[in-house]
Amino acid sequence: MKYMLLMNSAPVEDLAPMQEWTPEEIQASGAHMMQIHQELTERGELVGGEALAGPEAAKIVTSDGVSTPVVTDGPFPEAKEFLVGFWMVDVESEERAIEIAAQTSAAPGPGGRPTRKPIEVRAIMTPPIRSFD
């Protein structure tokens, strides 16, 4: 079963924004994530994953399929969260996907305390949609 584990920048109560963390705290959190990434690779569960550029590089594209697409900057300032990265995993069960998400959510933050960042777990529709006919 394939799942997407979506990581976002949603604020967490009692957790300072990452820009206020010490370099050592940032390094520890990154090391935690890399350890999970390595374990998933070694187990053959990692299908893919990427970190995403910040929202300042995002574009919103809208099109009617006829006119030139409208491209605007985004997300907009009122957005309190944005997608920062994802892992696609191929695991035996939803329980395993949730276990990985829990490890990810527990990445250390300031003072080594778990960040408790929410990780969205979404099943990938299988088999891929070939046609809408």
Secondary structure, DSSP 4 states (H G I P E B T S, - for coil): -EEEEEEE----TT---GGGS-HHHHHHHHHHHHHHHHHHHHHT-EEEEEE---GGG-EEEE--SSSPPEEEE-S-TT----EEEEEEEE-S-HHHHHHHHHHHHT-B-GGG-B----EEEEEPPSSPP----
